[in-house]
Each structure stands twice: as C-alpha cells, then as structure tokens.
Amino acid sequence: MKRLILVALSAALVALSTPSDACTNLIVGKKASADGSVICTYNCDGFGFSTGMSYSAPGKHEPGEMIAIRGFFPGSETHYIAQVPYTYKVVGLMNEKQVSIVETTWTGRRELRNPDGWLDYFTLMDLALQRSASAREAIAVMHQLVQEYGYNETGESFAICDKEEAWIMELIGKGKDNKGAVWVALRVPDDCISAYANTSRIRQFPQAKKVDKKLGFYVADNGNCMYSADVISFAKEMGYYEGPDANFSFREAYGNVSKNSIRSCDARVWSFFRHHYNKEEMDSYLPYLNGDFSEHDSLPLWIKPDAPLTYRDIQNDMRDHYEGTALDMTADMSAGPWASPYRNQPVSFKSADGTDMFRERPIGCQQSAMTLVCRMRNWLPNAVGGITYFNMDDATMVAYVPVYCGIDSVPEAFRTENTSIMEFNEKSAFWMNNWVANMVYPRWSAMIGDLRDAQNELEDFYEADQADVEAQVAKLTAGETTEFLTRKTKAYTDKMMTRWDKLAKFLIVKHNDQIMRPSKDGEIVPGRHTSPAYSTEFIEAEKAVTGNRYVRP
C-alpha cells in the first residue's frame, strides 16, 4: 500500500517542481499562541495544477521490504528504498503523532541540484512523516534519507513541528555526483512567531565543537540548533565563503538572495510580522524591502508577538494582500474599478518605454492549489489534538475545514484523484472554490462581503463545534474515536461543499449583469437593485488620464 501511495503522491505534484515565487509558511510557538497550540501553515502555490489531501495508513513491515519512490517529472525513474519496521499514519502533511512538515522553495545556487539524487522535497517530507514521532526525529530522518539516497532539489525551507516544538530547517543539495545535502535547523523559541516565503532566512547559527557520530551531524545550543557536519566546509570548498567559521551565514553562502526576491518574498514575512508586532518598528524595514540596505539588511528570523495569536488569526494571515500597509494592493488604480488585490500575471513585465515593472506578490494569491493550517495540541489525545484546517484553492476565497489526524480516510471532495485540472467537477472542492473565486476576483469590492459572510458562517460553526467533539472523544475507545472523527470530518466537508454551491448560485443572481440585488442573511430579497460604485482611486486615476472626456457637459 505504501508503494502505491508514494508513487501517486509524486505524480499528483508534478507541477510543484518549478513553481514561481511559490508557497508561504507561517509558524507559531506554543507560548505565542492563545491556547498553547503549535501552529504552522502552507499555501501551496503554482499555476496549472491541483493537489488534494493525501493519506497513508499506518503499518508494520517485514525485514527486507522495499518501497518505490518516483520524482516529480513525468517519466522520472522509479527507485526502491528500504522500508522501516513501522510507519505512522499520515493525513495530508500531519501524522498520527501530530508531527507536521510544510515547505517553501528558494532555489538558491542552481548548480547544487543533483539530478542523480533519488529524493525530491515532497517525497522527503512524506517519508519523514511516516517515520518520525517528533519534529527532532523528523530532522534526523531527513538527514539520514538524503545521505543514503541523494537529494535532487536545490534550496528548500521546511517548517517541522510537533505538539511541543516548532523548527525551521533550510536545506540544499550538493550538486551532481555529490550525494546528500547541507542544512541548518533552528528551534523557534516557544514565545515567538516566524515565517518563510521563498527565500533563505537563516544566517549565523550556534555552532558545536563535536559532531555526533551516531547522528552524523552537529547539535548545538542545548539542542536548539542542528546542522550538517559539512555545511561550512562544503561552502569553503565550493568558494562560496571565506572567513572564520563563527561568521558563516547560510543565507549568504547558499541563498543567492536578490533585491527582487526580497521584495516578492521577504515582504510577505514582513506583512505577517506587522500584523502582530509594533507597526512603526516594522515599517522601518520598508527601505530594505525596496532595496536600500543602509539601515537593515535582513528581517528578524522570528519575533515575539505583541499578543498571543489564535488559529483564526493565522487563518486570516494566510489571506493577506498587504491591506493597510504601504504596499496595500487594494489602494491604487492598478486595483481596478473594484479595488481588487488580485493582479494578472506575469509578476514581471515591461512598460511601453521598456521600463522593468513588477506586481506585488502577497501571501494570498489565486494560484494556490491548496491551503492548510496545522494545529498541534499537547493537552489532547493525538487523534483529536492534531487538526489540519484544509481546503483547495486560494486561502482568501475558501473556508478552512477541520480535518483530524485521527481519521482513516479523506473526504471525497479533497481527494486529488477526484480533481482533474482539465475538467470542472461539482464534487471537487478545488472546482467549487474556483467557481466562486473566479466570480469574485474581478469584482472584489462588490462581492467579497458576500463571500466573507459564508466563510465566517462556516468557520464560526466549526470553531463552536470543537468543544463537543473533544467531549465526545473523551468517552470513546480508540477504534470508536477513529470512526467518529472520520465521520465528523466528512460531515464538515459536506457542509462546506453545500454552502459553497449555494454561495455560487447566490452570487450569480445577486450580481447578474453587474448590478447588485438586495439580500439579507444570504438570501435575495425584494427591492430595487443598485449599481456598486467604482473605487475613488480608480475614478481619480481615470479622470487624470482622460481629462474632460467623461466630465458631464
């Protein structure tokens, strides 16, 4: 069974191999969250693909058993690796022990990709989840796997979390004919938040004096830092760094960071921090985001938030478009008449006179294939304590559905095999969400309120229902708990699909022919329709360009 799951997973994620400025992760330590949860998130971004929620069952395995792995690209060679004695259940990107792993790609030095390596980053994540009971163990497993089987990607950041700790790990291959990878992993302080968005962020790190021969890597700072034994020596060997080991920076050696990547990537981290920290202090980083390094040459790796964050806060952070900041995507004429934070691609283009131009790249974006918020809770049994709030498509446009790590099957609407990118399917969450989203994108200010009403209605219901779910689980056996949580997750998903079908039909009636019919509580009501006005910014920009053409005589 594992063999088929691994092969299918890689095939379903083919388009993830070459995303452009894709994927965002937010991370919250247990003392930085309002209830003691450890939280990490993932917007899985990239045009032209869909991917749902995978599932692999737990199992015991015989000595000598092998499993097949295959890379992203069509026609990739299949390899066989040794199975371990026991593998944990994995639901999406969280396993039955509440270990979660999410990622974001930063590429870095392209020459460090080893095309002969067997492991891509998603297969590495999946294997680590199957084989690890804690975040620390997952880091060790990932190291062992790339050492043994080779890594065929370039720069990647992972948020690796469990119900006690949150870690960030940066890893990059070692080039053709070099098996393994170089990497650094740091524990996020429990009272802090961190974030990643397609750029390397670890610079200097605590260093140890002696490698642990059993593990094959260094452990430093009372166990709060781990790194590959050759992370510095390899950089020196390749000519990426000269100087004392104490001053070595992973980001500068391997990250290949540019002004363009800072604006499109670090800006997302900056906006997240700004939501939860002194805004004036965070705004002092605006010159850095615009390529002026005279005051700051990087963002903090983590910050202590002004107030604890709830998981609902984090869900809304995943919908950010720089609203209320100097980079607000709704606040100038490029937002169009309906003040939309969405922009047509590409993000880089030229003006008529040849000037290089760009469009902002926010956390919330239309090219998301799936979005999730992993919440790990140490005071509850694992089966119910680990929740992945999940949906397919743009976080801004969906309702996050609770999926428990204790389930034994994934709801039909979330299964990748039920979602063809080439054919609309009303039973697929991806297509139901896209149906609604693609109505709202071009007429944002007129329609987003209706979507928010439906979104909040569902997410409020899910939140209110959790106390009862936890009380019910406390009375059940392990087997009964699995059946109950599976049934509950499917009911939540069905409720979302029904509500989104109603929302899609409501929007087309209420906003037909670019008018706005009156409504109340999600229902059309009798009354005279109105015509929603263009944004003030757009009207003023239009007047500046057209002069008196549209001025009433």
N, C-alpha and C positions, 0 to 999 in steps of 0.2 A: 504493500500500500504506500509506503514512504517513497518508493521509487517513482510511482506514478505522480505523486503529489509534487515532488521536486521538479520533475520534467515539465509538468503542466504549469507550475508557478513561473518558471523561467520563460516558457513560451508566451504566457499571457502578458509578460512585462517587456516584450521585445522593444517597444518604443522608448522605454526608460533609459536605454543605453546612450542616447545622445540628446538629453534634454537641454534646453537653452535657458540659463539662469533659472533653474527649476528647483522647487522644493524648499520649504521653510519648516524649521523645528523650534518650538518654544519649550522651555524646561523650567520646572518649579520644584525646589527642595521642600521637604516635608514641613519645615518650620516657616517657610514662606507662604504656605497655603493656609487657607482659613480653617480647614478641618484636619490637617495633618497628612493629607494625601501627598504622594509624589506624583507629579504630572509631567507628561511630555506629549508633544503634538507633531502632526505631519500633514502638510499639504503636499500631495504627490502630483507635481505639475509637469506638463509636457503635452504639446498638441498632438492630436491624431491617434489617441489610444484611450482605452478604458481598462480599468482593472478593479476588481471587486475585492471581497474578503475571502482569503484562503483559509483552509482548515486542514490540520493533520492530526490524526488520532494518536494517543499515547501507545507505547508498545514495548514489550520485551523482545530482545533479538538474540539469535544464536551466534556463537563464536564463528567467525569467518564470513558472516553475512555482509553483502556489499549493496550499496545503493547507487543509482545512476544520477548524475548531475549534468546539466547542459546549460550553456550560456545564453545570453540574450538574443544574439543574432541568428536569423534563420540559417539553417544549415550548420550551426555550431556542432562541433564534435561532442559526442557523449563520452563521459568518463565515469569510472566506477571507483568509489571510495569506500573505506571500511566503515561499517555501521558500529555504533556503540551499544553496550548491553541494554540500555534503557533510553527511550526518547520520550519527552514530555509532550502533552497535548499543546498545540499552538492554534489560536484563533486570531486570524489576522496577523498582527505584529505584537501580540502578547501571549505568553504561555501560561500554563496552569499554575505556576508558581508566582505569578504577577511580575514576571520579567518582561520588559518591553524594549524593543530596539527600533529606532527610526533613523532616517538618514537625510543628508543633503550633499550634493556633489559640488566640488570646487575645482576639479581637474588638476590645477597646478601645472607641474612640469610634465608635458605630454610624453617626453622621451622615457618617462618612468613606467609607462604601461608595458606590461609583459604579455604579449599576445599568446604565449605558450602556457600561461597560468590557467588553472582549471576553474578558479573561483571568481565570479563577479560579486559585487557588493550585496545584491539581494539574496543570492544563494548563501553567501556567508552569514547574513543576518538570520536567515531561516534555519540553517544548521545550528547556529549558536543558540537560538531559542529552543530548538528541540533538545539541546544537550546541556542546558545551564539552569541551575536553581537560584542563581543570584546574578546581579549585574557584574560583580567582580569575576565570577566564574565565566560569564559570557565573554569578557575581555580576554581572559586566558585562553578560552576555547578558540576565539577568533585568531589569536596569535598562533596557536598550535596548528590550526587549519591552513593558514596561509604559508606557514613554514613547510608544511608537509606537501601541500598540493599546488602552491603557487597562486598568485593574485593577478588577475588580468585587467584591472582597472587602474585609474590614476588617483587623484585626490578625493577623499571622501571623509565627511564628518558623520559620526554616529552619536545619538543620544541613547545611552544604555542605562535603563532604570529598573529598579525593583521597588518593593513596598517600603524600603528603608533609605535608599540612596539614589542619587542621580549622578551619572557620569557623562562626560563628553570625551570622545575619542576621535583623534584625527589620524588618518592612515593613508599611505600612498605606496604604490608598487615600487619596484627597484629596477625596472627596465628589462629588456629582453635578455634572456639567459640568466637572470637573477631571480631565483625563487624567493618567495616571502615578501615582506613589506616592512617599512619603517613607520613607527607610530608613537604617539603620546596620548595618554588618557589621564584626565584630571577629575577628581570628585568635586561636584558643585557643592559649595557649603550649604548646609541644610536650610539656612535662613536667607538664601539668595535665589535669584532667577537668572537664567542665561538664555541665549538664543543663537541659532545658526541659520544662515541664508546664503549658501553657495559661495562662501569664501572662507579660507583658512583663518582661524582666530587665535590659536594657541601660539604664544611667543615663548618667553623664557618659562622654565618649569623647574621644580625642585629636583635635584639630582642626588643619586645614591652613590656609594663607594663600591658596592659589590653586587654583581649580578646573581640572582637566584638561579643556580644551575638546574634545579628541578623545573622551574617555570620557564627558564630561558630568556627572562627579561628582568629589568630593574624595577624595584619597588622602593619608593622614597616618601618622605614627609609623613611618617607614621601610617603608611598605607594609603594615603590620599592621592598619590601620583604613581602611575606605572608607565613604562616606556620600553621600547625595544632596545636591546643591548647595543645595536649599531646605528641608532638614529642620528648620532652626531658624527661618528667616524665615517659613515657612508656619505654624509653631506660633504665632509672634507675630501674624501676620496674622489667624489664627482666634481669638486671645485665649486660647490655651492656655498661654502663657508670657510673662512679663515679666521682664526682667533681662538681665545680661550674657551674651553667647554662651558664655563659658567655663564658666558654671554650668549650662548647659542639660542637662536629663535627658530622654532619650527616653521612659523609662518613665512619668515623672510627666506629661509633656505628652500622650502618646498612649495610654498603657496603661490608664487608668481602673481601677486596681487597688483592690480592696476587701478587707476583712477576711475575707470568705467565700472569695474567690479565693485568698488567701494560705494559708488552712487546707487547701483542697482541692487546690491546685496547687503552691505552694512547698513544702508538706510532702513531696511526692514527691521533689523535688530534695534536700531536707534528709535524707531517709532514704538516698538514694543516696550522698550525701557521707559520711554517718555510717558507712556500710559500710567506707569507705576512708580515714578521717581520724580524728583524736582524738575519741573519743565524748563525753568530758566537755565539750570545747570546742563540739562541735556541739549538745549538749544545752542549752547556754546560749542557743540560738535558740528553744527551746520557748515562752518567753513571747511572742516575736514571732509564732510560728505561731498563738498563741491571742489575738492582737490587742493585745498590750502592746508598744509600740514604744519604751519608755523606754531600753532597752539596745541593741537592734538595730532598724533599720528596713528591712532587706533581707538576703537571703542573699548570700554571695560569688558573683560571676559564675562563677568557677572556683576550684578548689583544687589544690594539689599533693598527690597521694595519699601515704599512709604507705609504700606498697609498690606496685610495678608491677602492673597488672591483666592477667589473661588474658582471652581472649574467652569462656572458660567462666564466669569471674567475672561478666562482663557479661550473659551469658545468664541467670544466676541472679538478677542485679539486676533484670532485667525481670519477675521473678516475685515481687517484694517486696510484702508486706502489712504493713509496719512491724513484723515479728516482732522481738522482743527490745528494743523501744523503748517509750517511754511511750504510744505510740499503737497498740500491738500489737492487731491485730484478732481474735486468737485467745484473748485473755486476760481476757475478761469475759463476763457472762451473755448479752450480745447475740450472742455467737458460737454460741449454742445448745448443745444437748447434745453435739454432736460437734466443738466448738471450731473452727468454720469461719470463715475470714477473709472469707467472702462474705456480702453483705447484699442483701436485696430492695430494689428501687428503689421510690420515688424517693429520692435522697440527701437531700432536704429534706422535712420533714414536721412535723406538729404533734402534741403530746401531747393527752390528753383535756382538760386545763385550758387549752389554747390556747398552750402554750409552743412557740416555734420550736425545732425539733430538726434534727439532721443526722446523716448516716452518713459515716464516713471514706471517702476516695477514694484507694486505693493505686495503685501502678504496675500490678500485675497485677489484671486485672478481667475479669469474664465477658463484657462487651460488646465485646471485641476481635474485629475481623473478620479481621485478620492481624497477625502479629508478625514482625519481622526484626532481624537483627544484621548490619550491613555491615562487612566486614573487608578493608582495603586494605593490600597488602604490596608495598613498593618493591623488594624483592630478588628477586622472581619475575616471570616474564613476565605481562603483564596478564591473559591468558586464564585462568590458574590462580591468579594472585595475588589477584584480586578474588573474594571469596566472600560471598554473601548467605546467612546461615543463616536459613531461612524456614519458616514454617508458617502455617496458617489457624486462627483462634480464639485463645483465651487463652494467653499465654506460659507461665503456670503449668502448664497442662494438656497441653502439646504437647512433642514432641521437635523440636528445631531441625535441619532438614535442610540440608546444604551444597548450594548452587546456584552454579555457577561463572559468572562474567560472560562466559566464552568460549563458552557453549552457543549453539545456533541454534534451539532450540525448548524450550518449557516443558513439564514433565511434566503429563500429563492431570489428575492429582489436584489440581493447583494452578491450573488454568485457571478463570477467573471464569465463562466461558460454560458450564462443566460443573457449576456450583453454583447451583441455584435456591434462594432463601430460603424458598420455599413448598413444597418437596418434598425429602424425605430421599433421598440418593443415596449408596450404599455405595462408589461410585468417587470421591467427593469428599472431599478431606482435611478440608474445613470440617465436613462432616456426621459423618465418622468421629470427629473430635476432639470435636465437640459431644456425640456419643453417650456417649463416655467421661466427659467433663467433667460432664455433667448427672446422671450417677450419683454422681460424687464430691462435687459441691458440697454436698448436704445431709448427707452422712455423711463429712465430711472426715477426722476423726482415724482412723476405721475403715479408710478406703480409700486415703488419699493415699500410704501406704507402698508399696502395690502399683503405683500409677501411677509413683512415683519410680523403682522398680526398672526398669520398662520404659523410662522416659525416660533413665535413666543408661546402661542397656544399649545403647541406640541411639547416644546422644551419645558414649559411650566408643568405640564401634566406628567412628563417623565420624572422630573425632579420631585414632585409631590408624591409620586407612587413609590419612591425608593424605601421609605421607612417601612411600608407594608411588606415590600419584597424581602427586606432584611429580617423582619419579624417572622415571616413565613419560613424562610430558610432555617432559622434557628430551631424550628420544630421538626425538620426533615432529616432523613438519612442521606448519605452521600448520593446514592442512586436516585432517590426522590428529588434531591436538590438539582441534579443534572437535568432531569426531566422537566422540573418546574421552571428552571432558568431558560432552558431551550424554548419551552412553550411561551414564556414571557417575552423573550427576545423576538420571537416570530410575531407575537401579537403587537409589540411596539412597532415593528417594521410594517406590518399590515396597516396599522393605524396611520402611519406616515404616508404610505402609498395612497390610501383612500383620501386623506386630507389634501395631498398634492394634486390628485386628479380633480378634486372639487375646486382647488385654487386655480388650476389651469383654465378650467371652463368658466369660472367666475371672472378671471381677468379678461378673457376674450369678449365676454358680454359687457362688462363694465366699461372697458376701454375701446370698444369697437369703433373703428374709423376715427381714432384719435380724439374722441370726446371722453367725458367721464360721467357715467350714470351714478346717481346717488346710491349709497349702500349703507347697511347697518349690520354689524356683527357677522360680516362675511356673506351677506345676502343682498341682492339687488332689491331696492325699494322704489315705490312710485315717486315721481318727481321730475323736475326739469333737469336736463343734463347741463354740465358746464364744460368749458374748454380750458384745460390747465394752461397756465401762462409759461412762456419761456423764462429761463433764468435771467436775472438782472445783468449778470456779467456777459451773457451772450447777446442780449439786446444792445448793451452799450458797445460791445465789440462790433456788432453788425452795423450800428449807426456810424461808428468811426470809419469803417471801410466803405460803406455805401453812400455816405454823405446825406443828401436830401432826397435820395431816390424814394425812400419809404416814409418820408415826412408828409403828413396829411396836408393837402393844399388848403 
